[in-house]
Amino acid sequence: MNRTPQPPQRRTVTLIGKPGCHLCDDARGVIEKVASELGASVEERDITQDEELYRKYWEQIPVVLVDGAQHDFWRVDEKRLRKALGG
């Protein structure tokens, strides 16, 4: 049986941060650049709007998740993120 290859699963990068966080702004720039080049989707979560995220990450923001798993915190390394996304 001949099967058509499936397209690669779209990756999701999540930025967990809060308003007024300059490290979050820096992380956003790296994430948006890499995600747009590699076709990943980007979502943001605000720890000030979610008690569970606040308890879990308040000392680490910004926190970056790749497909729901913690990838980085405080600083985002472009090369490391690119590699995690398969680029």
PyMOL commands that set and color helices and strands:
alter all, ss='L'
color gray80, all
select helices_A, chain A and resi 22-38+47-49+51-57+78-84
alter helices_A, ss='H'
color red, helices_A
select strands_A, chain A and resi 12-17+41-46+63-66+69-73
alter strands_A, ss='S'
color yellow, strands_A
deselect
rebuild
show_as cartoon
